[in-house]
Amino acid sequence: MTDPLQAFFEPQGVAVIGASSNSTKLSYGVLCNLVTHGYRGPVYPVNPRGGEMMGLWVYQAVAEVPDPVELAIIVLSAERTVAALEACGQRGIRAAVLIASGFGELGSGGRELEAQLREVARRYGMRFIGPNCVGVVDTYAPIDTTFIRTMPGQGAIGFVSHSGAVCGGTMDWASAVGVGFSRILSLGNQADVDVADALDSLAADPHTRVVAAYIEGLPDGRRFVEAAGRLTRRKPLVVLKAGRTPSGTRAVASHTGALAGADRAFQAACRRA
């Protein structure tokens, strides 16, 4: 089975756009984790100020980043993320993780920005995870594109979550009690890569033997059922569904902008899969 998200877990070079040497910034955490958590490929900080960070040369624009580079982590404000994704497309980068919040979870203006992101990605043949996410982890590659301080040890559990906070809490807990994971994916608003893509990726991953999912909403229920069906023929899937009550539905909408959907319909989808 082909992994549709292989470029996010085994990239030949990663650019961190908006990299900072300020330890209080999220982009510092992303850069630090890439450098210290075992990623073996080249890492390219990008910041208009240039200079050096963590012993790495800082490029003033993504257009200046040398080959090889296949993945970009964009840690800029929502207003600047669209232009940064466009620059990545022009550079030939075909996979990106978008960290910023301020998109669909804020309403119609944010949804318009997400539409612009999808248009850019379509034009350049790109895939992106997010926005409003914390990134991805593969403990075997290894690669950690998140800004979370702890990275779990190796294990057989693949985990996909719409919530970055749930990802962070799970990673902190796993590190404290010694539970290992294979891959972790934070999808955020899933404006492009969605839970169905994540399930197909975890189905293809040889190190993943069981999959856990924290789901806030499904943009395409049919794709979810089909992907879950493919996965569960080979590996068990355990789902925690948020937004099962009216108050939970409102919380989900303000968190990742997801439409939680009727609980009865979701239960039927799980039985079908």
For each residue, the residues with C-beta under 8 A, 3 or more apart:
1: 200 203 204 230
2: 6 204
3: 6 9 200 201 204 205
4: 127 197 200 201 204
5: 8 9 95 127 129 136 185 193 197 198 200 201
6: 2 3 9 10 201
7: 10 11 70 71 94 95 127
8: 5 11 71 95 97 127 129 136 145
9: 3 5 6 136 138 141 143 183 201 205
10: 6 7 138 141 143
11: 7 8 14 41 69 70 71 95 143
12: 41 68 69 70
13: 41 42 43 44 65 67 68 69 70 71
14: 11 34 39 41 42 43 44 69 70 71 72 73 143 145
15: 44 45 46 59 62 65 69 71 72 73 88 93
16: 19 27 30 31 34 43 44 45 46 72 73 75
17: 46 62 72 73 74 75 76 84 87 88
18: 27 46 47 74 75 76 80 84
19: 16 27 28 30 31 45 46 47 53 58 75
20: 25 27 28 31 47 53 75
21: 28 53 54
22: 25 28
23: 28
24: 28
25: 20 22 28 29 75
26: 29 30 75 99 147
27: 16 18 19 20 30 31 75 99 147
28: 19 20 21 22 23 24 25 31 32 147
29: 25 26 32 33 146 147 148 149
30: 16 19 26 27 33 34 73 75 99 135 145 146 147
31: 16 19 20 27 28 34 35 43 45 53 54 56
32: 28 29 35 36 54
33: 29 30 36 37 144 145 146 147 148 151
34: 14 16 30 31 37 39 43 73 143 144 145
35: 31 32 39 43 54 56
36: 32 33
37: 33 34 142 143 144 151
38: 141 142 143 144
39: 14 34 35 43 141 142 143 144
40:
41: 11 12 13 14 68
42: 13 14 68 69
43: 13 14 16 31 34 35 39 56
44: 13 14 15 16 56 57 59 65 66 69
45: 15 16 19 31 53 54 56 57 58 59
46: 15 16 17 18 19 58 59 60 61 62 65
47: 18 19 20 50 51 53 58 59 60
48: 60 61
49: 58 60
50: 47 58 59 60
51: 47 58
52: 55 56 57 58
53: 19 20 21 31 45 47 56 58
54: 21 31 32 35 45
55: 52
56: 31 35 43 44 45 52 53
57: 44 45 52
58: 19 45 46 47 49 50 51 52 53
59: 15 44 45 46 47 50 62 64 65
60: 46 47 48 49 50 64
61: 46 48 64 87
62: 15 17 46 59 65 72 84 87 88 91 93
63: 87 90 91
64: 59 60 61
65: 13 15 44 46 59 62 69 91
66: 44 69
67: 13
68: 12 13 41 42
69: 11 12 13 14 15 42 44 65 66 72 91 93
70: 7 11 12 13 14 93 94 95
71: 7 8 11 13 14 15 93 95 96 97 145
72: 14 15 16 17 62 69 84 88 93 95 96 97
73: 14 15 16 17 30 34 96 97 99 135 145
74: 17 18 81 84 85 88 96 97 98 99 100
75: 16 17 18 19 20 25 26 27 30 99 100 147
76: 17 18 80 81 84 100
77: 80 81 100 102
78: 81 100 101 102 103 110 113 131
79: 82 102 113
80: 18 76 77 83 84
81: 74 76 77 78 84 85 98 100 113 117 131
82: 79 85 86 113 116 117 120
83: 80 86 87
84: 17 18 62 72 74 76 80 81 87 88
85: 74 81 82 88 89 96 98 117 120 121 126 128
86: 82 83 89 90 120
87: 17 61 62 63 83 84 90 91
88: 15 17 62 72 74 84 85 91 93 96 124 126
89: 85 86 92 93 120 121 123 124 126
90: 63 86 87 124
91: 62 63 65 69 87 88
92: 89
93: 15 62 69 70 71 72 88 89 96 126
94: 7 70 124 125 126 127
95: 5 7 8 11 70 71 72 126 127 128
96: 71 72 73 74 85 88 93 126 127 128 129
97: 8 71 72 73 74 128 129 130 133 135 136 145
98: 74 81 85 117 128 129 130 131 132 133 188
99: 26 27 30 73 74 75 130 131 132 133 134 135 147
100: 74 75 76 77 78 81 103 130 131 132
101: 78 105 131 132 188
102: 77 78 79 105 106 110 113 131 132
103: 78 100 106 110 111 113 114 131 132 189 191 257
104: 107 110 111 114 132 189 191 256 257
105: 101 102 110 132 189 253 254 255 256 257
106: 102 103 109 110 257
107: 104 110 111
108: 111 112
109: 106 112 113
110: 78 102 103 104 105 106 107 113 114 257
111: 103 104 107 108 114 115 257
112: 108 109 115 116
113: 78 79 81 82 102 103 109 110 116 117
114: 103 104 110 111 117 118 131 189 191
115: 111 112 118 119
116: 82 112 113 119 120
117: 81 82 85 98 113 114 120 121 128 131 191 192
118: 114 115 121 122 191 192
119: 115 116 122 123
120: 82 85 86 89 116 117 123 124 126
121: 85 89 117 118 124 125 126 127 128 192
122: 118 119 125
123: 89 119 120
124: 88 89 90 94 120 121
125: 94 121 122
126: 85 88 89 93 94 95 96 120 121
127: 4 5 7 8 94 95 96 121 192 193 197
128: 85 95 96 97 98 117 121 191 192 193
129: 5 8 96 97 98 133 135 136 185 186 187 188 192 193
130: 97 98 99 100 133 186 187 188 189 191
131: 78 81 98 99 100 101 102 103 114 117 188 189 191
132: 98 99 100 101 102 103 104 105 164 188 189 256 257
133: 97 98 99 129 130 164 186 187 188 189
134: 99 146 147 148 164 167 168 186 188
135: 30 73 97 99 129 144 145 146 147 186
136: 5 8 9 97 129 143 145 146 183 184 185 186
137: 143 144 145 146 151 152 171 181 183 184
138: 9 10 141 142 143 182 183
139: 142 151 152 153 154 155 180 181 182 183 207
140: 154 182 207
141: 9 10 38 39 138
142: 37 38 39 138 139 151
143: 9 10 11 14 34 37 38 39 136 137 138
144: 33 34 37 38 39 135 137 151
145: 8 14 30 33 34 71 73 97 135 136 137
146: 29 30 33 134 135 136 137 167 168 171 186
147: 26 27 28 29 30 33 75 99 134 135
148: 29 33 134 151 167 168 171 172
149: 29 172
150: 171 172 174 175
151: 33 37 137 139 142 144 148 171 175
152: 137 139 155 171 174 175 179 180 181 184
153: 139 174 175 178 180 181
154: 139 140 180 181 182 207
155: 139 152 179 180 181 182
156: 180 182 207 208 209 210
157: 179 180 181 182 208 209 210 211 212
158: 181 182 183 184 202 205 208 210 211 212
159: 167 170 181 183 184 185 211 212 213 214
160: 184 185 187 195 198 199 202 211 212 213 214
161: 164 166 167 170 184 185 186 187 213 214
162: 166 186 187 188 190 195 214 215 216 217 242 256 258
163: 166 167 186 214 216 242 255 256
164: 132 133 134 161 167 168 186 188
165: 168 169
166: 161 162 163 169 170 214
167: 134 146 148 159 161 163 164 170 171 184 186
168: 134 146 148 164 165 171 172
169: 165 166 172 173
170: 159 161 166 167 173 174 184
171: 137 146 148 150 151 152 167 168 174 175 181 184
172: 148 149 150 168 169 175 176
173: 169 170 176 177 179
174: 150 152 153 170 171 177 178 179 180 181
175: 150 151 152 153 171 172 178
176: 172 173
177: 173 174
178: 153 174 175
179: 152 155 157 173 174
180: 139 152 153 154 155 156 157 174
181: 137 139 152 153 154 155 157 158 159 171 174 184
182: 138 139 140 154 155 156 157 158 202 205 207 208 209
183: 9 136 137 138 139 158 159 201 202 205 207 208
184: 136 137 152 158 159 160 161 167 170 171 181
185: 5 129 136 159 160 161 198 201 202
186: 129 130 133 134 135 136 146 161 162 163 164 167
187: 129 130 133 160 161 162 190 193 194 195 198
188: 98 101 129 130 131 132 133 134 162 164 191 256
189: 103 104 105 114 130 131 132 133 256 257 258
190: 162 187 193 194 195 219 256 258
191: 103 104 114 117 118 128 130 131 188
192: 117 118 121 127 128 129
193: 5 127 128 129 187 190 197 198
194: 187 190 197 198 218 219 220 223 224
195: 160 162 187 190 198 199 213 215 218 224 227
196: 199 200 220 223 224 226 227 228
197: 4 5 127 193 194 200 201 227
198: 5 160 185 187 193 194 195 201 202 213
199: 160 195 196 202 203 211 213 224 227 228 230 231 237
200: 1 3 4 5 196 197 203 204 227 230 231
201: 3 4 5 6 9 183 185 197 198 204 205
202: 158 160 182 183 185 198 199 205 208 211 231 235
203: 1 199 200 208 211 227 230 231 234 235
204: 1 2 3 4 200 201
205: 3 9 158 182 183 201 202 208
206:
207: 139 140 154 156 182 183
208: 156 157 158 182 183 202 203 205 211 235
209: 156 157 182 235
210: 156 157 158 235 236 237 238
211: 157 158 159 160 199 202 203 208 231 235 236 237 238
212: 157 158 159 160 237 238 239 240
213: 159 160 161 195 198 199 237 238 239 240
214: 159 160 161 162 163 166 239 240 242
215: 162 195 218 239 240 241 242
216: 162 163 242 243 252 255 256 258 260
217: 162 243 252 256 258 259 260 261
218: 194 195 215 221 224 261 266 269
219: 190 194
220: 194 196 223 224
221: 218 224 225 261 265 269
222: 225 226
223: 194 196 220 226 227
224: 194 195 196 199 218 220 221 227 228 269 273
225: 221 222 228 229 269 272 273
226: 196 222 223 229 230
227: 195 196 197 199 200 203 223 224 230 231
228: 196 199 224 225 231 232 237 269 270 273
229: 225 226 232 233 272 273
230: 1 199 200 203 226 227 233 234
231: 199 200 202 203 211 227 228 234 235 237
232: 228 229 235 236 237 273
233: 229 230
234: 203 230 231
235: 202 203 208 209 210 211 231 232
236: 210 211 232
237: 199 210 211 212 213 228 231 232 273
238: 210 211 212 213
239: 212 213 214 215 270
240: 212 213 214 215
241: 215 244 263 266
242: 162 163 214 215 216 248 251 252 260
243: 216 217 248 249 251 252 258 260 261
244: 241 248 260 263
245: 248 249
246: 249 250
247: 250 251
248: 242 243 244 245 251 252 260
249: 243 245 246 252 253 260
250: 246 247 253 254
251: 242 243 247 248 254 255
252: 216 217 242 243 248 249 255 256 258 260
253: 105 249 250 257 258 259 260
254: 105 250 251 257
255: 105 163 216 251 252 258
256: 104 105 132 162 163 188 189 190 216 217 252
257: 103 104 105 106 110 111 132 189 253 254
258: 162 189 190 216 217 243 252 253 255
259: 217 253
260: 216 217 242 243 244 248 249 252 253
261: 217 218 221 243 265 266
262: 265 266
263: 241 244 266 267
264: 267 268
265: 221 261 262 268 269
266: 218 241 261 262 263 269 270
267: 263 264 270 271
268: 264 265 271 272
269: 218 221 224 225 228 265 266 272 273
270: 228 239 266 267 273
271: 267 268
272: 225 229 268 269
273: 224 225 228 229 232 237 269 270
